[in-house]
Structure formats: C-alpha cells, structure tokens
C-alpha cells in the first residue's frame, strides 16, 4: 500500500505560527504533526510514501529525510501552492504515484497533512473489504464548516462537503481515505478534467469525490468510533489536538 500526504499549503488561519513554518511541522506534544502521521502510518505496515510540498518545502524535506532515513519517501512539488487548493496537490500526487503502478496495483492511502489520528483508524481502512472508503468521525460535535458526509443504509456515501446539512450528516470526513488503483485512476481523470475547466485548481478534493459518487463509484464511510482524530486548521484546533495527543 502507498501513502500520499498533502502538505503544500500556507495555513493562513494559523498565522503567526505558520508565517515561516509549514503547518505539518508544528509540534503537538513532543512530535510534529507530520512526524506523528508518518509514525502512525508506518506502524500500520505502510513504508512507501509520497509527500506533496510547496510552502517552505525545504523545511519539510530536510525534516523528513533526517528523522525517517529508512522509509521510502518521494516528494512532489506543488509550485502553485499559493494559488491552488488541495485538489491540485492531490492531482499532482496521483499523477506521480499512478504512473508507476500496474492496472491493478496496490491500494493508496490519502492523508491531509494536518490530521492527527490514532493508528487504529488507518488499520480500519486497510482491513476494510471496501476498495474505496474514508474515515468518518461520528463522535463529538460537528460544525457547519466541517467536511460532512451523508450515507445510505449500507454506509455508502451519498453526499460529501461542507454544504451537507448537519441534520443529514452521518459525521465528519477527517481527511483519511483509501482508494483502489482503479478508484484512484477514476479520481485522477475527474481531477484532471475539473482542473482543465478552470475551477478544479481552487477547490477542495471532496468536490471530485462527489463527482465520483454521482458517476456510480462507491465510496463507503468507515466509522472511527472512539478512536481519536482531529484536523488542525486554527489555534483552537491546535489546542484541542494538544489535549487529545499529549
């Protein structure tokens, strides 16, 4: 299994902490966010990584190479990180990873570079028989700005995005997904077309997930249960993360 980590953005909502430091290098307890992610994914049995970098990329590359010399890690540069959103970073990552995979290669794990999570969540996705699935936080408060999902009776996702009403939400998509090679190729085709149309570079990748679903691709919700996870976007998120992951 391959793991893609998206860590290219400027994280303006965390300034001044991120004026000169990428968000993924902010410490939570005694470890940085990306350090925790790499260790958690490695402990679930994954050793091949592709990290998309942009803002202060040299800091991330130097940190990762120094602290994880035994892992197989490739870096992909998003040169347009200041003017694009994570859909463009994902497009670049999938282009890079899929060119080296056969038609039915290994599954791909996708992580946002600002998510802290228990290793058990990755293991849930790995052992799921669903080829395309994502982790959903169903415990705790869900906000209007969270990426929410609605599901059918079989936990197949019907809608994903911030616009999903709270009343219809099964939970929050926490930024941890698994795709089969076939699913990843279908997703890349959608990302490419949306980018070519002019809107795709500046949107969240969940818009392409939604198009996948509307085209008949199945993406299942995997309930994280009591397992801890949090996306760090604001100083309040960072404080909560420090409480969850001391």
Residue frames relative to the residue before (quaternion, step in Angstrom):
aa qw qx qy qz dx dy dz
X 1.0000 0.0000 0.0000 0.0000 0.00 0.00 0.00
X 0.2775 -0.7443 0.5880 0.1525 3.56 -1.08 0.82
X 0.1940 -0.7650 0.6017 0.1225 3.55 -1.21 0.53
X 0.1511 -0.7571 0.6320 0.0676 3.55 -0.93 1.01
X 0.0706 -0.7760 0.6263 0.0247 3.58 -0.93 0.95
X 0.2280 -0.7821 0.5701 0.1059 3.58 -0.74 1.09
X 0.1494 0.8081 -0.5437 0.1703 3.59 -0.41 1.24
X 0.3643 0.7823 -0.4410 0.2465 3.60 0.99 0.79
X 0.6152 0.6484 -0.3307 0.3029 3.58 1.10 -0.64
X 0.5589 -0.6261 0.4487 0.3071 3.54 -1.37 0.26
X 0.2590 -0.8152 0.4907 0.1662 3.62 1.26 -0.29
X 0.0288 0.8627 -0.5035 0.0380 3.56 0.81 1.01
X 0.6380 0.5565 -0.3391 0.4101 3.60 1.08 -0.61
X 0.6841 0.4499 -0.2888 0.4961 3.58 1.26 -0.17
X 0.3880 0.7131 -0.4967 0.3070 3.60 1.19 0.25
X 0.5550 -0.1059 -0.8231 -0.0572 1.64 -2.16 1.28
X 0.4113 0.7276 -0.4747 0.2759 3.63 1.22 -0.02
X 0.7733 0.3258 -0.1666 0.5178 3.57 1.09 -0.70
X 0.2627 0.7751 -0.5315 0.2185 3.59 1.13 0.53
X 0.8188 0.1034 -0.0197 0.5643 3.56 0.94 -0.91
X 0.7019 0.4240 -0.2506 0.5146 3.60 1.28 -0.05
X 0.4516 -0.6699 0.5081 0.2985 3.62 -0.83 0.88
X 0.6079 -0.5949 0.3840 0.3593 3.56 -1.04 0.77
X 0.6674 0.5297 -0.3214 0.4132 3.58 0.91 -0.82
X 0.6723 0.4719 -0.2983 0.4862 3.60 1.26 -0.24
X 0.4350 0.6638 -0.4861 0.3658 3.59 1.22 0.21
X 0.4242 -0.7165 0.4868 0.2642 3.60 -0.94 0.81
X 0.0593 -0.7228 0.6859 0.0591 3.51 -1.24 0.68
X 0.7694 -0.0106 -0.0507 0.6366 3.54 -0.17 1.27
X 0.7794 -0.3212 0.2475 0.4776 3.58 -0.87 -0.93
X 0.7170 0.3890 -0.2451 0.5239 3.59 1.26 0.08
X 0.4922 -0.6273 0.5047 0.3310 3.55 -1.18 0.53
X 0.6733 -0.4970 0.3522 0.4189 3.56 -1.29 0.33
X 0.7061 0.4484 -0.2898 0.4651 3.60 0.81 -0.92
X 0.5922 0.5581 -0.3717 0.4468 3.59 1.09 -0.57
X 0.6514 0.5063 -0.3101 0.4725 3.57 0.96 -0.87
X 0.6535 0.5195 -0.3154 0.4512 3.58 0.97 -0.87
X 0.6774 0.4923 -0.3005 0.4566 3.58 0.82 -0.96
X 0.6597 0.4982 -0.3181 0.4642 3.59 0.93 -0.81
X 0.6605 0.5136 -0.3159 0.4475 3.59 0.91 -0.87
X 0.6801 0.4766 -0.2942 0.4730 3.57 0.90 -0.91
X 0.6382 0.5231 -0.3264 0.4610 3.59 0.98 -0.81
X 0.6756 0.4922 -0.2957 0.4624 3.59 0.96 -0.82
X 0.6367 0.4871 -0.3378 0.4932 3.59 1.25 -0.18
X 0.6509 -0.5742 0.2911 0.4022 3.57 1.30 0.16
X 0.5710 0.5784 -0.3857 0.4367 3.60 1.23 0.25
X 0.0889 -0.8347 0.5432 0.0155 3.60 -0.81 0.98
X 0.6670 0.4718 -0.3036 0.4902 3.62 1.24 -0.16
X 0.0038 -0.8276 0.5571 -0.0695 3.58 -0.60 1.18
X 0.0752 -0.7257 0.6788 0.0837 3.50 -1.31 0.60
X 0.0976 -0.8035 0.5871 0.0125 3.58 -0.67 1.13
X 0.2475 -0.7558 0.5895 0.1416 3.58 -0.80 1.03
X 0.0560 -0.8131 0.5787 -0.0288 3.56 -0.69 1.15
X 0.0220 -0.7890 0.6139 0.0062 3.54 -1.27 0.40
X 0.7869 0.2692 -0.1278 0.5403 3.56 0.14 -1.32
X 0.8424 -0.0715 -0.0014 0.5341 3.59 -0.80 1.09
X 0.0803 0.8655 -0.4924 0.0439 3.55 1.04 0.81
X 0.6101 0.5818 -0.3589 0.4006 3.59 1.02 -0.74
X 0.6150 0.5497 -0.3500 0.4439 3.60 1.09 -0.65
X 0.6709 0.4856 -0.2957 0.4760 3.57 0.96 -0.87
X 0.6600 0.5138 -0.3151 0.4484 3.58 0.86 -0.95
X 0.6800 0.4876 -0.2968 0.4602 3.60 0.84 -0.93
X 0.6548 0.5187 -0.3191 0.4477 3.58 0.94 -0.85
X 0.6936 0.4834 -0.2825 0.4532 3.56 0.83 -1.00
X 0.6658 0.5006 -0.3127 0.4564 3.58 0.90 -0.88
X 0.6658 0.5073 -0.3032 0.4555 3.58 1.00 -0.78
X 0.7819 0.3797 -0.1811 0.4601 3.58 0.85 -0.96
X 0.7831 0.2311 -0.1335 0.5617 3.61 1.21 -0.38
X 0.0455 0.8593 -0.5083 0.0336 3.61 0.76 1.00
X 0.6910 0.4996 -0.2914 0.4336 3.60 1.12 -0.51
X 0.6053 0.5620 -0.3630 0.4312 3.60 1.23 -0.21
X 0.4249 -0.6614 0.5530 0.2759 3.55 -1.24 0.56
X 0.1320 0.8096 -0.5485 0.1618 3.57 -0.18 1.32
X 0.0965 -0.7716 0.6280 0.0317 3.54 -0.87 1.05
X 0.2575 -0.7691 0.5696 0.1332 3.54 -1.14 0.67
X 0.1267 -0.7620 0.6331 0.0500 3.53 -1.03 0.91
X 0.2900 -0.7859 0.5259 0.1475 3.57 -0.78 1.03
X 0.1862 -0.7180 0.6598 0.1200 3.52 -1.04 0.91
X 0.2326 -0.8173 0.5139 0.1177 3.56 -0.06 1.29
X 0.7150 0.4250 -0.2386 0.5013 3.57 1.20 -0.53
X 0.1854 0.8426 -0.4936 0.1096 3.58 1.17 0.54
X 0.6680 0.5279 -0.3106 0.4226 3.60 1.04 -0.72
X 0.7776 0.3257 -0.1625 0.5127 3.60 1.17 -0.49
X 0.6919 0.4272 -0.2791 0.5107 3.60 1.26 0.17
X 0.3969 -0.6868 0.5489 0.2637 3.54 -1.32 0.21
X 0.7542 -0.4336 0.2426 0.4293 3.58 -1.29 0.02
X 0.5146 0.6208 -0.4382 0.3972 3.62 1.19 -0.23
X 0.6567 0.4997 -0.3147 0.4691 3.60 1.01 -0.76
X 0.6294 0.5212 -0.3351 0.4690 3.59 1.01 -0.74
X 0.6562 0.4981 -0.3138 0.4721 3.58 0.97 -0.81
X 0.6091 0.5487 -0.3501 0.4532 3.59 1.00 -0.76
X 0.6715 0.4938 -0.2961 0.4665 3.60 0.87 -0.93
X 0.6629 0.5127 -0.3078 0.4504 3.58 0.96 -0.86
X 0.6850 0.4804 -0.2966 0.4605 3.59 0.88 -0.90
X 0.5776 0.5589 -0.3762 0.4609 3.58 1.05 -0.64
X 0.6979 0.4894 -0.2676 0.4492 3.56 0.85 -1.03
X 0.7208 0.4566 -0.2613 0.4513 3.58 0.79 -1.02
X 0.7208 0.4828 -0.2710 0.4170 3.59 0.79 -0.98
X 0.5781 0.5930 -0.3962 0.3964 3.60 1.09 -0.47
X 0.7302 0.4116 -0.2424 0.4885 3.58 1.18 -0.44
X 0.6293 0.5380 -0.3330 0.4514 3.58 1.28 0.03
X 0.4718 -0.6501 0.5063 0.3138 3.61 -1.06 0.66
X 0.7727 -0.3821 0.2477 0.4422 3.55 -1.32 0.11
X 0.7789 0.1156 -0.0649 0.6130 3.56 1.00 -0.82
X 0.0721 0.8339 -0.5366 0.1070 3.53 0.39 1.27
X 0.7594 -0.3595 0.2785 0.4653 3.51 -1.21 -0.53
X 0.5775 -0.5606 0.4484 0.3888 3.59 -1.20 0.43
X 0.2915 -0.7429 0.5808 0.1607 3.54 -1.27 0.46
X 0.2197 -0.7460 0.6176 0.1173 3.54 -0.91 1.00
X 0.1435 -0.7904 0.5932 0.0537 3.57 -0.90 0.97
X 0.0260 -0.7971 0.6029 -0.0193 3.56 -0.90 1.01
X 0.3728 -0.6332 0.6182 0.2791 3.51 -1.17 0.62
X 0.4945 -0.7077 0.4268 0.2691 3.57 -0.95 0.84
X 0.6880 0.4599 -0.2879 0.4820 3.60 1.24 0.08
X 0.5258 0.6374 -0.4004 0.3961 3.58 1.22 0.44
X 0.1424 -0.7394 0.6508 0.0967 3.53 -1.05 0.85
X 0.0784 0.8167 -0.5543 0.1404 3.56 -0.84 0.98
X 0.5145 -0.6025 0.5088 0.3369 3.51 -1.29 0.36
X 0.6016 -0.5837 0.4113 0.3580 3.56 -1.09 0.76
X 0.5849 0.6205 -0.3612 0.3773 3.58 1.08 -0.68
X 0.6002 0.5623 -0.3696 0.4324 3.59 1.12 -0.54
X 0.6424 0.5016 -0.3193 0.4835 3.58 0.98 -0.81
X 0.6533 0.5146 -0.3194 0.4542 3.57 0.95 -0.81
X 0.5932 0.5579 -0.3618 0.4538 3.60 1.09 -0.64
X 0.6858 0.4723 -0.2858 0.4743 3.57 0.89 -0.92
X 0.6428 0.5438 -0.3311 0.4260 3.58 0.95 -0.85
X 0.7574 0.3965 -0.2155 0.4719 3.56 0.86 -0.94
X 0.4754 0.6637 -0.4488 0.3634 3.61 1.23 -0.13
X 0.4183 -0.7087 0.5101 0.2501 3.58 -1.00 0.82
X 0.5373 0.6039 -0.4131 0.4194 3.59 1.28 -0.08
X 0.4251 -0.7341 0.4608 0.2609 3.63 -0.66 1.00
X 0.7746 0.1771 -0.0992 0.5990 3.57 1.11 -0.68
X 0.2354 0.7753 -0.5479 0.2083 3.58 -0.55 1.13
X 0.1351 -0.7870 0.5959 0.0855 3.55 -1.25 0.34
X 0.5205 -0.6507 0.4673 0.2955 3.53 -1.19 0.65
X 0.1054 -0.7930 0.5998 0.0164 3.55 -0.99 0.93
X 0.2850 -0.7317 0.5961 0.1673 3.55 -0.94 0.96
X 0.0935 -0.8191 0.5659 0.0111 3.55 -0.57 1.19
X 0.6471 0.5012 -0.3144 0.4808 3.59 1.27 -0.19
X 0.7672 0.3435 -0.2594 0.4755 3.55 -1.06 0.70
X 0.7040 -0.4782 0.3385 0.4015 3.51 -1.36 0.09
X 0.1607 -0.7556 0.6287 0.0890 3.55 -1.12 0.77
X 0.2605 -0.8053 0.5201 0.1144 3.57 -0.76 1.07
X 0.6619 -0.5311 0.3646 0.3833 3.53 -1.25 0.39
X 0.6971 0.4614 -0.2694 0.4782 3.60 1.13 -0.59
X 0.5016 0.6477 -0.4343 0.3746 3.60 1.24 -0.03
X 0.4777 -0.6097 0.5365 0.3349 3.57 -1.25 0.46
X 0.0721 -0.8396 0.5381 -0.0186 3.56 -0.30 1.29
X 0.2038 -0.7632 0.5978 0.1362 3.55 -1.27 0.42
X 0.1698 -0.7141 0.6628 0.1479 3.50 -1.29 0.56
X 0.1667 -0.8061 0.5664 0.0398 3.56 -1.07 0.78
X 0.4420 -0.6422 0.5406 0.3163 3.53 -1.34 0.22
X 0.7628 -0.3951 0.2487 0.4474 3.58 -1.27 -0.11
X 0.6969 0.4311 -0.2688 0.5061 3.60 1.24 -0.30
X 0.5023 -0.6746 0.3868 0.3782 3.58 1.35 0.33
X 0.3770 0.6651 -0.5331 0.3622 3.55 1.09 0.73
X 0.4435 -0.7119 0.4760 0.2644 3.56 -0.80 1.02
X 0.2120 -0.7795 0.5807 0.1008 3.55 -0.90 0.99
X 0.7916 0.0026 0.0116 0.6109 3.59 1.08 -0.71
X 0.0206 -0.7822 0.6227 -0.0030 3.56 -1.15 0.72
X 0.5083 0.6316 -0.4751 0.3421 3.57 -0.94 0.90
X 0.6640 -0.4963 0.3721 0.4176 3.55 -1.28 0.18
X 0.6616 0.5529 -0.3048 0.4045 3.57 1.12 -0.68
X 0.4595 0.6596 -0.4709 0.3633 3.64 1.22 -0.10
X 0.4476 -0.7038 0.4715 0.2865 3.64 -0.68 1.00
X 0.5798 -0.5918 0.4303 0.3585 3.56 -1.07 0.72
X 0.6389 0.5519 -0.3241 0.4269 3.57 1.05 -0.77
X 0.7346 0.3949 -0.2216 0.5052 3.59 1.17 -0.54
X 0.5328 0.6790 -0.3837 0.3283 3.60 1.28 -0.18
X 0.3618 -0.6971 0.5830 0.2082 3.54 -1.04 0.91
X 0.7417 -0.2916 0.2064 0.5677 3.55 1.15 -0.67
X 0.5999 -0.5544 0.4420 0.3708 3.54 -1.36 -0.23
X 0.3650 -0.6768 0.5925 0.2400 3.56 -1.01 0.86
X 0.2664 -0.8363 0.4662 0.1111 3.57 -0.49 1.20
X 0.6019 -0.5970 0.3607 0.3888 3.60 1.21 0.07
X 0.6038 0.4759 -0.3812 0.5135 3.57 1.12 0.74
X 0.0822 0.8209 -0.5530 0.1165 3.58 -0.46 1.22
X 0.1774 -0.7437 0.6289 0.1410 3.54 -1.32 0.38
X 0.0306 -0.7865 0.6168 -0.0040 3.55 -0.99 0.94
X 0.4531 -0.6181 0.5609 0.3133 3.53 -1.17 0.63
X 0.6594 -0.4811 0.3714 0.4426 3.59 -1.24 0.24
X 0.6512 0.5103 -0.3191 0.4623 3.58 0.97 -0.86
X 0.6561 0.5075 -0.3083 0.4657 3.57 0.98 -0.84
X 0.6502 0.5154 -0.3128 0.4623 3.57 1.02 -0.82
X 0.6424 0.5099 -0.3314 0.4663 3.59 1.02 -0.72
X 0.6353 0.5124 -0.3255 0.4775 3.59 1.02 -0.75
X 0.6447 0.5144 -0.3139 0.4703 3.57 1.03 -0.82
X 0.6455 0.5214 -0.3275 0.4519 3.61 0.93 -0.85
X 0.6322 0.5332 -0.3420 0.4462 3.59 0.95 -0.80
X 0.6629 0.4925 -0.3027 0.4758 3.57 1.00 -0.82
X 0.6423 0.5232 -0.3203 0.4596 3.59 0.95 -0.85
X 0.6444 0.5264 -0.3152 0.4564 3.57 0.97 -0.88
X 0.6950 0.4794 -0.2864 0.4528 3.57 0.84 -0.97
X 0.6596 0.5002 -0.3150 0.4642 3.58 0.97 -0.84
X 0.6320 0.5209 -0.3311 0.4686 3.60 1.06 -0.73
X 0.6594 0.5156 -0.3072 0.4526 3.58 0.99 -0.84
X 0.6458 0.5309 -0.3176 0.4475 3.57 1.15 -0.61
X 0.5912 -0.6206 0.3387 0.3881 3.57 1.28 -0.21
X 0.7097 0.4547 -0.2705 0.4652 3.60 1.16 -0.41
X 0.5966 0.6559 -0.3448 0.3082 3.56 1.08 -0.71
X 0.6206 0.5725 -0.3568 0.3998 3.59 1.06 -0.65
X 0.7718 0.3839 -0.1784 0.4744 3.56 1.06 -0.71
X 0.6168 0.5472 -0.3527 0.4424 3.58 1.19 0.38
X 0.5722 -0.5489 0.4698 0.3881 3.54 -1.32 0.18
X 0.5733 -0.6302 0.3957 0.3428 3.58 -1.03 0.72
X 0.5196 0.6441 -0.4216 0.3706 3.59 1.19 -0.30
X 0.5506 0.5933 -0.4027 0.4274 3.61 1.17 -0.41
X 0.6678 0.4687 -0.2968 0.4963 3.58 1.08 -0.70
X 0.5670 0.5582 -0.3839 0.4686 3.60 1.14 -0.56
X 0.6620 0.5140 -0.3105 0.4484 3.56 0.90 -0.95
X 0.6478 0.5027 -0.3274 0.4695 3.60 0.97 -0.76
X 0.5878 0.5610 -0.3632 0.4559 3.59 1.05 -0.71
X 0.6708 0.5053 -0.2883 0.4600 3.54 0.89 -1.02
X 0.6791 0.4949 -0.2902 0.4578 3.58 0.91 -0.92
X 0.6579 0.4857 -0.3031 0.4893 3.59 1.21 -0.44
X 0.6449 -0.5626 0.3097 0.4143 3.58 1.27 0.03
X 0.4831 0.6365 -0.4547 0.3933 3.60 1.25 0.09
X 0.3286 -0.7528 0.5378 0.1902 3.57 -0.94 0.87
X 0.0020 0.7485 -0.6630 0.0115 3.54 -1.01 0.95
X 0.2051 -0.8148 0.5357 0.0838 3.57 -0.58 1.15
X 0.4029 -0.6785 0.5619 0.2481 3.54 -1.22 0.61
X 0.1336 -0.7654 0.6265 0.0617 3.56 -0.94 0.96
X 0.3442 -0.7650 0.5122 0.1842 3.56 -0.50 1.22
X 0.3653 -0.7458 0.5194 0.2013 3.58 -0.74 1.07
X 0.3376 -0.7745 0.4809 0.2342 3.58 1.24 -0.25
X 0.8021 -0.2449 0.2107 0.5022 3.56 -0.89 -0.99
X 0.4590 0.6976 -0.4473 0.3203 3.59 1.24 -0.04
X 0.4660 -0.7131 0.4604 0.2497 3.54 -0.90 0.99
X 0.1959 0.7459 -0.6258 0.1171 3.55 -1.12 0.75
X 0.0778 0.7872 -0.6082 0.0650 3.55 -1.13 0.69
X 0.2930 -0.7211 0.6015 0.1799 3.55 -1.12 0.76
X 0.2612 -0.7906 0.5404 0.1213 3.58 -0.77 1.03
X 0.0596 0.8110 -0.5752 0.0887 3.57 -0.42 1.27
X 0.8003 0.2067 -0.0617 0.5595 3.58 1.10 -0.74
X 0.6725 -0.4672 0.3607 0.4465 3.62 -1.23 0.17
X 0.6247 0.5254 -0.3469 0.4620 3.62 1.03 -0.68
X 0.6221 0.5261 -0.3365 0.4722 3.60 1.02 -0.77
X 0.6525 0.5208 -0.3166 0.4503 3.58 0.93 -0.89
X 0.6447 0.5117 -0.3189 0.4700 3.57 1.00 -0.79
X 0.6578 0.4914 -0.3139 0.4767 3.59 0.95 -0.83
X 0.6228 0.5451 -0.3388 0.4474 3.58 1.04 -0.75
X 0.6519 0.5126 -0.3104 0.4646 3.57 1.02 -0.80
X 0.6406 0.4972 -0.3225 0.4883 3.58 1.16 -0.54
X 0.6829 0.4860 -0.2816 0.4671 3.59 1.02 -0.82
X 0.8018 0.1752 -0.0518 0.5690 3.57 1.02 -0.88
X 0.0417 -0.8426 0.5369 0.0042 3.59 0.47 1.20
